């Protein structure tokens, strides 16, 4: 009986440890936002080089889009994106590399109700608004996209060119 109790105690200890570890990480696996391909979160207390209003909407011909869908930034600039959802459904703005957004899009297909309030992304209800302050520390071409299933395929993505 002692062997069985010690085995049971060991199994319970392992279960308690694995349960603790399962809840240790933030959010979905692989959904941590500690590093970013497109730069880093800005400092709202510091001045911005430019403010870019980005409108999210649907068109009568069932397309979904961002206006504007391309912006140019100088490397090192801090930018404020003023996000407005002028549409009739939820939309999101996720700023990252094309590759990272592609991976994130797959995760969104598996969990379409995933909501974002991250330094590089916001989900907005219809008629909602929000802001992202971002500092572009790397030159290159990056993407902003709505990764809600079907939205990207309907045209809802844009480009940030950092020179």
N, C-alpha and C positions, 0 to 999 in steps of 0.2 A: 504494500500500500504506500510506503514511503516513496518508492520510485515513481509511482503514478502521480502522487501529490507534487513531487518536485518537477516532474514533466509538465504537469498542469500549471504549476506556478511559473515555470520557464516560458510556456506558451502564452500565458496571460501577460507576462512581462514583455514578451516580444510584440504581442498585439497592442499593448499600451504604447510601446515605443513607436510602432509603425503608425498608429493613429495620431500620435503627437507629430510625427514627421509629415504626415499627409496634410496637416493643416498649417505647417510652418511657412510655406511659400505663399506669396501674394498672387491672387487671381488664377487664371488658367495656366497649365503648364506651357512654358514657352511664351507667355504673354506678359513678361516683365518688361518694363520700360526704363531700364537703367542706362542703356547706351542707345544712341540714335545715329542712323546713317546720315541724316540730313543736318546734323549740327547738335544744338543743345537748347534746352528751355532758356528763354530770355529772362531778364530781370525787369519786372514791371516798374521798378523805381527809377530805371535808367531811361534816357531818351531813345526813341525809335527813329531809325533813318527814314522809314516810310510806313504808312498805314495802307493796307490793301483790303478793300471790301470784297468779299467773296459771297456771291449769292448762289444758293442751291435751289434747283427747281425742276419741274417736269414740264414738257412741252405738249401741245395738243396732239402731236404725232407719236406720243408715248416714249420720247427720248427723255433722258435725265441728264442734267448737265450742271457744270459750274460756270459762272461768269465772274471774272475772266477764267479761261482755262489754261492760260500760260502767263507766267510772270518771270521777270529777270531781276536778280538780286546781286549785289556785290558781296564777295566773300568778306565775312567779318561784320556785315550789317545786322542790326537787330530790327526785326520787322514785327508789326502788329497786324495779324489777320483778324478782321472783323467779319465774323461768320453770320450769315442770315439765311434761314430756311424759308424761302418764299413759296415752297411747295405745299402739297396737301398730304404728304406722307413723311415719315421720319427720314432723315438723311444724316450722313456723317462726313467728317473731314479728317482723313488720316494722312499725315505728312511723313513720308519715309522714302526709302529706295523702291524702285519698281519691284525688285526681287523680294524685299521684305513685305511689301503690300500684297504680292502674289501669294506668299505663304500665309499671310494674315487672312486673305480672302478665303482660302481653304478652311481655316479655322472658323470663320464666320458662317460658311455653308453648313458646318457641323453644329454650330451654336448660333442661329440667326438672331437670337434675342440678346446677344452679348452687347453691352452698352459701353461707351467710352467717355471717359472724362480724364484723359491722360494729357501730359504736357504737349504731346504731338497730335492729339486727336480728340474730337468732341462729337457726340451724337446729339442732334437737335430735333425736337418735335416740330410739327408744322407751325410756322410763324415764329419759331424760336430764334434766339440769337445767342452768341457767345464770342469769346475772343481767345486767341492764342498769341503769345509773345514768343518769338523764336529768334535765335541767333544762328546764322548760317556760318559755321566755322570751316566748312569744306567746300571746295569748288566741285562742280559736277552738275549732273542733271538728276533731279529728284521728282517725286510724284506726290500729288495729293489726290485722294480717291475716296469714294463712298464704297465701302466693302459690304454693305447690306446685300444679301443675295439678290442678284438680278440687276442691281443698280450700275455696277461697273460695266456690265455687258450692254447696258442701255446708253452708255456714253459718259458716265459720271466719273471722269478722271481728268487730271490736268498736270501740267509740267511746271516745275520751278527750275530755272537755269541759274546756277550760281557761278559768277565769273570772277 
